[in-house]
Amino acid sequence: MWFALDKPGLQKTFAWINVIAVVWGFWAFYGAAPVAGLHIWFELLNWVNVLLALLQFYFGYRHATKQAQ
């Protein structure tokens, strides 16, 4: 992702893949029994994935609004 910022199609694809990963991650996090040492890290990983998806959506769709105006 970080080396292909000028390829919006690739950014959009990985952003939507991350949305699926976020939904599945939070579903697994709240549906599974907590493991003492991994609870914090799993939650942190889910939130990092949310931020990553937001960045990918930004880089994927940032030129779409400029072309529409």
C-alpha positions as CSV (number, residue, x, y, z in Angstrom):
1,M,0.0,0.0,0.0
2,W,2.7,2.5,0.9
3,F,4.5,2.1,-2.4
4,A,1.5,2.3,-4.6
5,L,-0.1,5.6,-3.6
6,D,-0.6,6.6,-7.2
7,K,-2.7,3.5,-8.0
8,P,-6.2,4.3,-6.7
9,G,-7.7,1.0,-8.0
10,L,-5.2,-1.0,-5.8
11,Q,-5.9,1.3,-2.8
12,K,-9.7,0.8,-3.2
13,T,-9.3,-3.0,-3.5
14,F,-7.2,-3.3,-0.3
15,A,-9.5,-0.8,1.5
16,W,-12.5,-3.0,0.9
17,I,-10.5,-6.1,1.9
18,N,-9.6,-4.3,5.1
19,V,-13.3,-3.6,5.8
20,I,-14.0,-7.3,5.6
21,A,-11.0,-7.9,7.9
22,V,-12.3,-5.3,10.4
23,V,-15.8,-6.7,10.5
24,W,-14.4,-10.3,10.9
25,G,-11.9,-9.1,13.5
26,F,-14.3,-7.3,15.7
27,W,-16.8,-10.2,15.3
28,A,-14.1,-12.7,16.4
29,F,-12.9,-10.4,19.2
30,Y,-16.3,-9.9,20.8
31,G,-17.5,-13.5,20.1
32,A,-14.5,-15.4,21.4
33,A,-13.5,-16.0,24.9
34,P,-10.7,-13.6,25.9
35,V,-7.2,-14.8,26.3
36,A,-5.4,-13.0,29.0
37,G,-2.2,-11.9,27.3
38,L,-3.7,-11.5,23.8
39,H,-6.8,-9.4,24.6
40,I,-5.1,-6.0,24.4
41,W,-3.0,-6.9,21.3
42,F,-6.0,-8.3,19.4
43,E,-8.0,-5.2,20.1
44,L,-5.1,-2.9,19.1
45,L,-4.7,-4.9,15.9
46,N,-8.4,-4.4,15.1
47,W,-8.1,-0.6,15.6
48,V,-4.9,-0.3,13.6
49,N,-6.7,-2.1,10.8
50,V,-9.5,0.4,11.0
51,L,-7.0,3.3,10.6
52,L,-5.3,1.5,7.7
53,A,-8.6,1.0,5.9
54,L,-9.4,4.7,6.4
55,L,-6.0,5.7,4.9
56,Q,-6.5,3.3,2.0
57,F,-10.0,4.8,1.3
58,Y,-8.5,8.3,1.4
59,F,-5.7,7.4,-1.1
60,G,-8.1,5.4,-3.3
61,Y,-10.9,8.0,-3.5
62,R,-9.1,11.3,-3.1
63,H,-9.1,12.2,-6.8
64,A,-12.7,11.1,-7.3
65,T,-14.1,14.2,-5.7
66,K,-11.8,16.5,-7.7
67,Q,-12.9,15.1,-11.0
68,A,-16.6,15.4,-10.1
69,Q,-16.5,19.2,-9.5
